[in-house]
Amino acid sequence: MAAKIKAYFASDKGMRAVNLLFLLSMLIPGAGISFLACGAWILYLRYCMRRTGPGPVRAVCWLFIGFAVFLMGVNLYGLLRFG
């Protein structure tokens, strides 16, 4: 199962799936799809970090992961507060 996920993220389909989840989260607000989108984005970034060597790319990936966690928190607050 893990090998299939790694192969999927290694192909162009991995980022397409992440982008599709973000598009669906904008088209269907309040459905919790944004959590899936952010989670998939975090997994994709972690996979990319493992493929690259040390350097500024890893730092940028960590910044994006922090941003994704922040987005998940904001979406959770919105769902609990207004949903």
N, C-alpha and C positions, 0 to 999 in steps of 0.2 A: 504494500500500500504506500509506504513512504517513497519507494522508488518511482511509483507512478506519479506522485505529487511532485517530486523533484523533476521528472521528465516534463511534466506539464508546465512548471514554472520556467524551465529552460527554453521552452518554445515561445513563439510569439503569442500563443493563445493565452498564456498566463497573464500578461498585462492587459490583453483584451478583456478577459474575464473580470479583472479588477475594475477596468473602466466601465464595463457594462453594469456592474453592481453599483458604482457611483451614479451612473445615469438613471438606473432604476430607483435609487434612493431619492433622486431629485424629482422623478415623475410620480412616485408613490410616497409622499411624505408621511411620517408617523407610523410606518409599518415595521420599523426596526431593521430595514435593509441596510441602513447606514452602518450598523454594527457589523454586519457581514462584510460590507465593503471595506471598512477600516481594518477588520481582522484579516481579510485577504491581502490588503495592502501591507500590513505588518509582516505577514508571512512571506510575501514577495520580496520585501526589502531585506528581511533576514536571509533569504536565499541568495539575493544579490550580494550581500555583505560577505557571505561565505565564499563566493566565487571570486571576489576581488581581494587584492592584497591590502596590507595596511596603508593608510594614507588618508587624504582628504575625502575620498569617496565614502569611507566608513563613517566619518564624522557627519557628513551630509545625510547619510542613511539614518544615523541615530537621531538627527534633528527631525527628519521626516517621521520616524517612529514616535518620537515625543509628540509631534503635531497630531498624528493619528490617535494617540491615546487621549490627547486633549479633546479632539473632535468626538471621540466616544463618550467622554465625560459630559461634554456639552449636550450631546444628543440624549444621553441618559437623563440628565437634568430636565431637558425639555419634555421628554416622555413622562417623567414622573410628575412634573409640575403642571403641565398643560394637557396631558393625554389621558 
